[in-house]
Amino acid sequence: MSEYRTIILLLCIMIANYIIWTCISFYLYRKRIKDADNKAQQDNSIIKQKPLTPEQIRDIHAKGKITPEEKATEWESLDLCVPGDIMEKAYLRCRKYDNCHECLMDYAAELNSEFSSMYGSYHNIY
């Protein structure tokens, strides 16, 4: 009779250990996922390009080009979205940014520092 009690006690201890380790593993997994999401949001909430100085903007306009911010505004006016690529699908980019303007600004900053306008040449207003 005492052998059965010992076996049942060991079985209960093994089950309790399994439950405890499963709970700890699940908690650590969720924490790791949450930390990764927070890091991704922090990384993508900041536009990667530094703001252009007035002199840089004048130089770009003197060449008949427009700045990345102006290009993003132009894309917004045409209701365009950033295309997906092999590394990152478009719908995943939508999850990263709070609004389309941030996404378009980041995409424009990645591509180039100056663009040609779709509406023709840009006249220097300075």
C-alpha positions as CSV (number, residue, x, y, z in Angstrom):
1,M,0.0,0.0,0.0
2,S,2.8,2.4,0.8
3,E,4.4,1.7,-2.6
4,Y,1.2,3.0,-4.3
5,R,1.3,6.1,-2.2
6,T,4.9,6.7,-3.1
7,I,4.1,6.2,-6.8
8,I,1.1,8.6,-6.7
9,L,3.1,11.2,-4.7
10,L,5.9,11.1,-7.3
11,L,3.4,11.3,-10.2
12,C,1.8,14.3,-8.5
13,I,5.2,16.0,-8.1
14,M,6.0,15.3,-11.8
15,I,2.7,16.8,-12.9
16,A,3.2,19.9,-10.7
17,N,6.7,20.4,-12.0
18,Y,5.4,20.1,-15.6
19,I,2.7,22.7,-14.9
20,I,5.1,25.1,-13.2
21,W,7.7,24.9,-16.0
22,T,5.0,25.3,-18.7
23,C,3.7,28.4,-17.0
24,I,7.2,29.9,-16.7
25,S,8.0,29.1,-20.3
26,F,4.7,30.6,-21.5
27,Y,5.3,33.8,-19.4
28,L,8.9,34.2,-20.7
29,Y,7.8,33.6,-24.3
30,R,5.0,36.3,-24.0
31,K,7.5,38.7,-22.3
32,R,10.0,38.2,-25.1
33,I,7.4,38.8,-27.8
34,K,6.1,41.9,-26.0
35,D,9.7,43.3,-25.7
36,A,10.3,42.7,-29.4
37,D,7.1,44.5,-30.3
38,N,8.0,47.4,-28.1
39,K,11.5,47.6,-29.6
40,A,10.0,47.5,-33.2
41,Q,7.6,50.3,-32.4
42,Q,10.3,52.4,-30.9
43,D,12.6,51.8,-33.9
44,N,9.9,52.6,-36.4
45,S,8.3,55.5,-34.7
46,I,11.3,57.7,-35.6
47,I,11.8,58.8,-39.1
48,K,15.3,57.7,-40.2
49,Q,16.3,60.8,-42.1
50,K,17.6,63.8,-40.3
51,P,15.7,67.1,-41.0
52,L,17.2,69.0,-43.9
53,T,18.6,72.4,-43.3
54,P,17.3,75.4,-45.2
55,E,20.5,75.5,-47.2
56,Q,20.1,71.9,-48.3
57,I,16.5,72.5,-49.2
58,R,17.6,75.5,-51.3
59,D,20.3,73.5,-53.0
60,I,17.8,70.7,-53.9
61,H,15.3,73.2,-55.2
62,A,18.0,75.0,-57.2
63,K,18.5,71.7,-59.1
64,G,14.8,71.6,-59.9
65,K,14.3,68.7,-57.5
66,I,12.0,68.2,-54.5
67,T,12.8,67.0,-50.9
68,P,11.7,63.6,-49.5
69,E,9.0,65.3,-47.4
70,E,7.6,67.0,-50.5
71,K,7.7,63.7,-52.4
72,A,5.8,62.0,-49.6
73,T,3.2,64.8,-49.7
74,E,3.0,64.3,-53.5
75,W,2.4,60.6,-53.0
76,E,-0.2,61.3,-50.4
77,S,-2.1,63.6,-52.8
78,L,-2.2,60.8,-55.3
79,D,-3.4,58.3,-52.7
80,L,-0.3,56.1,-53.3
81,C,1.0,53.5,-50.8
82,V,4.6,52.2,-50.3
83,P,5.2,49.1,-52.4
84,G,6.1,45.9,-50.6
85,D,9.4,44.2,-51.4
86,I,11.0,40.8,-50.8
87,M,12.1,41.6,-47.3
88,E,9.0,43.3,-46.1
89,K,5.4,43.2,-47.3
90,A,3.3,46.4,-47.6
91,Y,0.8,45.3,-45.0
92,L,3.6,44.7,-42.5
93,R,4.8,48.3,-43.0
94,C,1.3,49.5,-42.3
95,R,1.5,47.9,-38.8
96,K,4.8,49.6,-38.0
97,Y,3.7,53.2,-38.5
98,D,1.0,55.3,-36.9
99,N,-0.1,56.9,-40.2
100,C,0.6,56.8,-43.9
101,H,2.6,60.0,-43.8
102,E,5.3,58.5,-41.5
103,C,5.5,55.4,-43.7
104,L,5.9,57.5,-46.9
105,M,8.4,59.8,-45.3
106,D,10.5,56.8,-44.1
107,Y,10.3,55.2,-47.6
108,A,11.3,58.4,-49.4
109,A,14.2,58.9,-47.0
110,E,15.4,55.4,-47.7
111,L,15.3,55.9,-51.5
112,N,17.0,59.2,-52.1
113,S,17.7,62.7,-50.8
114,E,16.1,64.4,-53.8
115,F,13.4,63.6,-56.3
116,S,12.0,64.8,-59.5
117,S,8.4,66.0,-59.2
118,M,5.6,64.1,-61.1
119,Y,4.1,67.5,-61.9
120,G,7.0,68.9,-63.8
121,S,10.0,71.0,-62.8
122,Y,10.1,72.7,-59.5
123,H,10.8,76.4,-59.7
124,N,13.0,77.9,-57.1
125,I,10.9,80.2,-55.0
126,Y,13.8,81.6,-52.9
